[in-house]
Amino acid sequence: MKDEVVELGEPDVRELMELEALCFAYHWTREQFLLGLEGEVFKVIGVRRDDILVGYMAFSLIADEMEVLNLAVHPEYRRQGVGEALLSRSFEMCVANGTTKSFLDVKVSNDPALALYRKFGYKKIGVRKKYYPDTREDALLLRYDFKQYEG
Ligand SMILES: CC(C)(COP(=O)(O)OP(=O)(O)OC[C@H]1O[C@@H](n2cnc3c(N)ncnc32)[C@H](O)[C@@H]1OP(=O)(O)O)[C@@H](O)C(=O)NCCC(=O)NCCS
């Protein structure tokens, strides 16, 4: 069965933080989530299975640009299409919004994420040296153009 992707809000912050802690060493704080959820600076969408939040994605839609801010799937639910469902839903929202391009950065060693973004058509456009504060690892800057979107 296809996962249903829903928009998340302030009541979901505790679960979002628990999921973050499972997925990242350097993770977002409650305040960072609230900044987005209350101020509508960015959107947060998620997938629940049996009432467990198994994945979420945060992204901003500013003017005609979308930026992927975070994307994480519970370790026990990976390789089951959750990441793909989240990214697909965000793309649908982008198309409805008239978004023309999307950017994101990803750690150079993050093979699963790179494979997912490449599957969606993102292309490398640059490198940010020692970008991440936790590991000092380089970031790859990726871009997607919605004119290639086929739904
Ligand atoms: C990256 C991440 C979100 C992928 O989520 P997921 O739900 O496991 O991904 P999906 O099952 O939807 O996979 C979709 C596609 O991505 C690629 N992919 C995902 N995980 C992969 C892996 N471990 N190895 C190779 N390709 C992978 C494949 O192309 C896959 O398609 P396929 O299953 O038809 O081969 C997940 O691994 C994660 O949460 N990682 C930790 C957090 C993180 O690094 N987030 C990204 C920050 S930029």
The ligand as an ORCA input file, in Angstrom:
! r2SCAN-3c Opt
* xyz 0 1
  C      18.473      8.894      2.653
  C      17.202      8.306      3.260
  C      16.244      9.428      3.636
  C      16.528      7.387      2.208
  O      15.248      6.985      2.692
  P      14.593      5.573      2.312
  O      13.180      5.606      2.772
  O      15.428      4.469      2.822
  O      14.673      5.607      0.731
  P      13.710      4.804     -0.291
  O      13.403      3.449      0.237
  O      12.544      5.667     -0.629
  O      14.676      4.664     -1.546
  C      14.434      5.350     -2.759
  C      15.660      5.212     -3.637
  O      16.780      5.849     -3.025
  C      17.962      5.090     -3.280
  N      18.477      4.541     -2.010
  C      17.929      4.705     -0.786
  N      18.693      4.098      0.142
  C      19.738      3.550     -0.511
  C      20.867      2.798     -0.094
  N      21.059      2.470      1.204
  N      21.760      2.399     -1.024
  C      21.572      2.714     -2.329
  N      20.514      3.409     -2.801
  C      19.608      3.830     -1.896
  C      17.559      4.000     -4.238
  O      17.679      4.513     -5.536
  C      16.102      3.812     -3.872
  O      15.340      3.282     -4.906
  P      15.203      1.674     -5.042
  O      14.800      1.168     -3.691
  O      14.175      1.523     -6.100
  O      16.569      1.191     -5.424
  C      17.517      7.424      4.519
  O      18.577      6.553      4.200
  C      17.922      8.229      5.759
  O      17.068      8.666      6.543
  N      19.247      8.406      5.973
  C      19.725      9.122      7.170
  C      19.389     10.582      7.133
  C      19.989     11.263      5.913
  O      21.135     11.046      5.576
  N      19.191     12.123      5.276
  C      19.590     12.867      4.093
  C      20.119     14.194      4.491
  S      20.591     15.117      3.028
*
